[in-house]
Amino acid sequence: MLAYIGVVVMILCMEIYLMFQM
């Protein structure tokens, strides 16, 4: 469960980072 939450948070952070990068 914790691993799944960690993966979701990492994907969200990466998406926000890419959105600000453009």
mmCIF entry with sequence, helices, sheets and N, C-alpha, C, O atoms, coordinates in Angstrom:
data_MODEL
# 
_entry.id   MODEL 
# 
_entity.id                         1 
_entity.type                       polymer 
_entity.pdbx_number_of_molecules   1 
# 
_entity_poly.entity_id                      1 
_entity_poly.type                           'polypeptide(L)' 
_entity_poly.nstd_linkage                   no 
_entity_poly.nstd_monomer                   no 
_entity_poly.pdbx_seq_one_letter_code       MLAYIGVVVMILCMEIYLMFQM 
_entity_poly.pdbx_seq_one_letter_code_can   MLAYIGVVVMILCMEIYLMFQM 
_entity_poly.pdbx_strand_id                 A 
# 
loop_
_entity_poly_seq.entity_id 
_entity_poly_seq.num 
_entity_poly_seq.mon_id 
_entity_poly_seq.hetero 
1 1  MET n 
1 2  LEU n 
1 3  ALA n 
1 4  TYR n 
1 5  ILE n 
1 6  GLY n 
1 7  VAL n 
1 8  VAL n 
1 9  VAL n 
1 10 MET n 
1 11 ILE n 
1 12 LEU n 
1 13 CYS n 
1 14 MET n 
1 15 GLU n 
1 16 ILE n 
1 17 TYR n 
1 18 LEU n 
1 19 MET n 
1 20 PHE n 
1 21 GLN n 
1 22 MET n 
# 
_struct_asym.id          A 
_struct_asym.entity_id   1 
# 
_struct_conf.conf_type_id            HELX_P 
_struct_conf.id                      HELX_P1 
_struct_conf.pdbx_PDB_helix_id       AA1 
_struct_conf.beg_label_comp_id       LEU 
_struct_conf.beg_label_asym_id       A 
_struct_conf.beg_label_seq_id        2 
_struct_conf.pdbx_beg_PDB_ins_code   ? 
_struct_conf.end_label_comp_id       GLN 
_struct_conf.end_label_asym_id       A 
_struct_conf.end_label_seq_id        21 
_struct_conf.pdbx_end_PDB_ins_code   ? 
_struct_conf.beg_auth_comp_id        LEU 
_struct_conf.beg_auth_asym_id        A 
_struct_conf.beg_auth_seq_id         2 
_struct_conf.end_auth_comp_id        GLN 
_struct_conf.end_auth_asym_id        A 
_struct_conf.end_auth_seq_id         21 
_struct_conf.pdbx_PDB_helix_class    1 
_struct_conf.details                 ? 
_struct_conf.pdbx_PDB_helix_length   20 
# 
_struct_conf_type.id          HELX_P 
_struct_conf_type.criteria    ? 
_struct_conf_type.reference   ? 
# 
loop_
_atom_site.group_PDB 
_atom_site.id 
_atom_site.type_symbol 
_atom_site.label_atom_id 
_atom_site.label_alt_id 
_atom_site.label_comp_id 
_atom_site.label_asym_id 
_atom_site.label_entity_id 
_atom_site.label_seq_id 
_atom_site.pdbx_PDB_ins_code 
_atom_site.Cartn_x 
_atom_site.Cartn_y 
_atom_site.Cartn_z 
_atom_site.occupancy 
_atom_site.B_iso_or_equiv 
_atom_site.pdbx_formal_charge 
_atom_site.auth_seq_id 
_atom_site.auth_comp_id 
_atom_site.auth_asym_id 
_atom_site.auth_atom_id 
_atom_site.pdbx_PDB_model_num 
ATOM 1  N N  . MET A 1 1  ? 0.841 -1.210 0.000   1.00 0.00 ? 1  MET A N  1 
ATOM 2  C CA . MET A 1 1  ? 0.000 0.000  0.000   1.00 0.00 ? 1  MET A CA 1 
ATOM 3  C C  . MET A 1 1  ? 0.878 1.262  0.000   1.00 0.00 ? 1  MET A C  1 
ATOM 4  O O  . MET A 1 1  ? 0.671 2.181  -0.793  1.00 0.00 ? 1  MET A O  1 
ATOM 5  N N  . LEU A 1 2  ? 1.859 1.280  0.909   1.00 0.00 ? 2  LEU A N  1 
ATOM 6  C CA . LEU A 1 2  ? 2.729 2.467  0.971   1.00 0.00 ? 2  LEU A CA 1 
ATOM 7  C C  . LEU A 1 2  ? 3.527 2.624  -0.315  1.00 0.00 ? 2  LEU A C  1 
ATOM 8  O O  . LEU A 1 2  ? 3.742 3.742  -0.784  1.00 0.00 ? 2  LEU A O  1 
ATOM 9  N N  . ALA A 1 3  ? 3.968 1.497  -0.890  1.00 0.00 ? 3  ALA A N  1 
ATOM 10 C CA . ALA A 1 3  ? 4.744 1.577  -2.132  1.00 0.00 ? 3  ALA A CA 1 
ATOM 11 C C  . ALA A 1 3  ? 3.879 2.166  -3.247  1.00 0.00 ? 3  ALA A C  1 
ATOM 12 O O  . ALA A 1 3  ? 4.359 2.967  -4.049  1.00 0.00 ? 3  ALA A O  1 
ATOM 13 N N  . TYR A 1 4  ? 2.592 1.766  -3.298  1.00 0.00 ? 4  TYR A N  1 
ATOM 14 C CA . TYR A 1 4  ? 1.691 2.276  -4.333  1.00 0.00 ? 4  TYR A CA 1 
ATOM 15 C C  . TYR A 1 4  ? 1.501 3.783  -4.186  1.00 0.00 ? 4  TYR A C  1 
ATOM 16 O O  . TYR A 1 4  ? 1.511 4.518  -5.174  1.00 0.00 ? 4  TYR A O  1 
ATOM 17 N N  . ILE A 1 5  ? 1.327 4.236  -2.941  1.00 0.00 ? 5  ILE A N  1 
ATOM 18 C CA . ILE A 1 5  ? 1.154 5.685  -2.697  1.00 0.00 ? 5  ILE A CA 1 
ATOM 19 C C  . ILE A 1 5  ? 2.423 6.438  -3.105  1.00 0.00 ? 5  ILE A C  1 
ATOM 20 O O  . ILE A 1 5  ? 2.351 7.523  -3.681  1.00 0.00 ? 5  ILE A O  1 
ATOM 21 N N  . GLY A 1 6  ? 3.582 5.853  -2.801  1.00 0.00 ? 6  GLY A N  1 
ATOM 22 C CA . GLY A 1 6  ? 4.837 6.508  -3.156  1.00 0.00 ? 6  GLY A CA 1 
ATOM 23 C C  . GLY A 1 6  ? 4.985 6.660  -4.665  1.00 0.00 ? 6  GLY A C  1 
ATOM 24 O O  . GLY A 1 6  ? 5.442 7.693  -5.155  1.00 0.00 ? 6  GLY A O  1 
ATOM 25 N N  . VAL A 1 7  ? 4.591 5.610  -5.401  1.00 0.00 ? 7  VAL A N  1 
ATOM 26 C CA . VAL A 1 7  ? 4.678 5.668  -6.872  1.00 0.00 ? 7  VAL A CA 1 
ATOM 27 C C  . VAL A 1 7  ? 3.739 6.741  -7.415  1.00 0.00 ? 7  VAL A C  1 
ATOM 28 O O  . VAL A 1 7  ? 4.117 7.497  -8.310  1.00 0.00 ? 7  VAL A O  1 
ATOM 29 N N  . VAL A 1 8  ? 2.520 6.815  -6.885  1.00 0.00 ? 8  VAL A N  1 
ATOM 30 C CA . VAL A 1 8  ? 1.545 7.822  -7.349  1.00 0.00 ? 8  VAL A CA 1 
ATOM 31 C C  . VAL A 1 8  ? 2.081 9.225  -7.089  1.00 0.00 ? 8  VAL A C  1 
ATOM 32 O O  . VAL A 1 8  ? 1.977 10.099 -7.951  1.00 0.00 ? 8  VAL A O  1 
ATOM 33 N N  . VAL A 1 9  ? 2.657 9.448  -5.902  1.00 0.00 ? 9  VAL A N  1 
ATOM 34 C CA . VAL A 1 9  ? 3.202 10.776 -5.569  1.00 0.00 ? 9  VAL A CA 1 
ATOM 35 C C  . VAL A 1 9  ? 4.358 11.117 -6.500  1.00 0.00 ? 9  VAL A C  1 
ATOM 36 O O  . VAL A 1 9  ? 4.480 12.257 -6.947  1.00 0.00 ? 9  VAL A O  1 
ATOM 37 N N  . MET A 1 10 ? 5.215 10.127 -6.796  1.00 0.00 ? 10 MET A N  1 
ATOM 38 C CA . MET A 1 10 ? 6.361 10.377 -7.665  1.00 0.00 ? 10 MET A CA 1 
ATOM 39 C C  . MET A 1 10 ? 5.890 10.755 -9.073  1.00 0.00 ? 10 MET A C  1 
ATOM 40 O O  . MET A 1 10 ? 6.453 11.655 -9.696  1.00 0.00 ? 10 MET A O  1 
ATOM 41 N N  . ILE A 1 11 ? 4.852 10.064 -9.575  1.00 0.00 ? 11 ILE A N  1 
ATOM 42 C CA . ILE A 1 11 ? 4.328 10.365 -10.917 1.00 0.00 ? 11 ILE A CA 1 
ATOM 43 C C  . ILE A 1 11 ? 3.719 11.768 -10.933 1.00 0.00 ? 11 ILE A C  1 
ATOM 44 O O  . ILE A 1 11 ? 3.913 12.513 -11.894 1.00 0.00 ? 11 ILE A O  1 
ATOM 45 N N  . LEU A 1 12 ? 2.991 12.129 -9.890  1.00 0.00 ? 12 LEU A N  1 
ATOM 46 C CA . LEU A 1 12 ? 2.372 13.460 -9.831  1.00 0.00 ? 12 LEU A CA 1 
ATOM 47 C C  . LEU A 1 12 ? 3.461 14.535 -9.819  1.00 0.00 ? 12 LEU A C  1 
ATOM 48 O O  . LEU A 1 12 ? 3.348 15.543 -10.516 1.00 0.00 ? 12 LEU A O  1 
ATOM 49 N N  . CYS A 1 13 ? 4.521 14.319 -9.022  1.00 0.00 ? 13 CYS A N  1 
ATOM 50 C CA . CYS A 1 13 ? 5.617 15.302 -8.958  1.00 0.00 ? 13 CYS A CA 1 
ATOM 51 C C  . CYS A 1 13 ? 6.281 15.435 -10.327 1.00 0.00 ? 13 CYS A C  1 
ATOM 52 O O  . CYS A 1 13 ? 6.614 16.540 -10.755 1.00 0.00 ? 13 CYS A O  1 
ATOM 53 N N  . MET A 1 14 ? 6.474 14.305 -11.011 1.00 0.00 ? 14 MET A N  1 
ATOM 54 C CA . MET A 1 14 ? 7.130 14.343 -12.326 1.00 0.00 ? 14 MET A CA 1 
ATOM 55 C C  . MET A 1 14 ? 6.257 15.092 -13.335 1.00 0.00 ? 14 MET A C  1 
ATOM 56 O O  . MET A 1 14 ? 6.767 15.858 -14.152 1.00 0.00 ? 14 MET A O  1 
ATOM 57 N N  . GLU A 1 15 ? 4.940 14.868 -13.277 1.00 0.00 ? 15 GLU A N  1 
ATOM 58 C CA . GLU A 1 15 ? 4.038 15.554 -14.207 1.00 0.00 ? 15 GLU A CA 1 
ATOM 59 C C  . GLU A 1 15 ? 4.061 17.052 -13.968 1.00 0.00 ? 15 GLU A C  1 
ATOM 60 O O  . GLU A 1 15 ? 4.100 17.828 -14.923 1.00 0.00 ? 15 GLU A O  1 
ATOM 61 N N  . ILE A 1 16 ? 4.037 17.475 -12.698 1.00 0.00 ? 16 ILE A N  1 
ATOM 62 C CA . ILE A 1 16 ? 4.073 18.907 -12.377 1.00 0.00 ? 16 ILE A CA 1 
ATOM 63 C C  . ILE A 1 16 ? 5.401 19.512 -12.833 1.00 0.00 ? 16 ILE A C  1 
ATOM 64 O O  . ILE A 1 16 ? 5.438 20.622 -13.364 1.00 0.00 ? 16 ILE A O  1 
ATOM 65 N N  . TYR A 1 17 ? 6.503 18.760 -12.618 1.00 0.00 ? 17 TYR A N  1 
ATOM 66 C CA . TYR A 1 17 ? 7.828 19.253 -13.024 1.00 0.00 ? 17 TYR A CA 1 
ATOM 67 C C  . TYR A 1 17 ? 7.884 19.434 -14.540 1.00 0.00 ? 17 TYR A C  1 
ATOM 68 O O  . TYR A 1 17 ? 8.403 20.440 -15.025 1.00 0.00 ? 17 TYR A O  1 
ATOM 69 N N  . LEU A 1 18 ? 7.352 18.461 -15.293 1.00 0.00 ? 18 LEU A N  1 
ATOM 70 C CA . LEU A 1 18 ? 7.372 18.562 -16.755 1.00 0.00 ? 18 LEU A CA 1 
ATOM 71 C C  . LEU A 1 18 ? 6.467 19.697 -17.224 1.00 0.00 ? 18 LEU A C  1 
ATOM 72 O O  . LEU A 1 18 ? 6.787 20.381 -18.196 1.00 0.00 ? 18 LEU A O  1 
ATOM 73 N N  . MET A 1 19 ? 5.333 19.905 -16.537 1.00 0.00 ? 19 MET A N  1 
ATOM 74 C CA . MET A 1 19 ? 4.402 20.956 -16.938 1.00 0.00 ? 19 MET A CA 1 
ATOM 75 C C  . MET A 1 19 ? 5.078 22.327 -16.773 1.00 0.00 ? 19 MET A C  1 
ATOM 76 O O  . MET A 1 19 ? 4.919 23.204 -17.623 1.00 0.00 ? 19 MET A O  1 
ATOM 77 N N  . PHE A 1 20 ? 5.833 22.509 -15.673 1.00 0.00 ? 20 PHE A N  1 
ATOM 78 C CA . PHE A 1 20 ? 6.517 23.791 -15.463 1.00 0.00 ? 20 PHE A CA 1 
ATOM 79 C C  . PHE A 1 20 ? 7.725 23.926 -16.391 1.00 0.00 ? 20 PHE A C  1 
ATOM 80 O O  . PHE A 1 20 ? 8.161 25.038 -16.691 1.00 0.00 ? 20 PHE A O  1 
ATOM 81 N N  . GLN A 1 21 ? 8.266 22.782 -16.848 1.00 0.00 ? 21 GLN A N  1 
ATOM 82 C CA . GLN A 1 21 ? 9.447 22.802 -17.711 1.00 0.00 ? 21 GLN A CA 1 
ATOM 83 C C  . GLN A 1 21 ? 9.093 23.363 -19.099 1.00 0.00 ? 21 GLN A C  1 
ATOM 84 O O  . GLN A 1 21 ? 9.908 24.042 -19.723 1.00 0.00 ? 21 GLN A O  1 
ATOM 85 N N  . MET A 1 22 ? 7.879 23.077 -19.573 1.00 0.00 ? 22 MET A N  1 
ATOM 86 C CA . MET A 1 22 ? 7.494 23.512 -20.929 1.00 0.00 ? 22 MET A CA 1 
ATOM 87 C C  . MET A 1 22 ? 7.333 25.032 -20.991 1.00 0.00 ? 22 MET A C  1 
ATOM 88 O O  . MET A 1 22 ? 7.013 25.576 -22.047 1.00 0.00 ? 22 MET A O  1 
# 
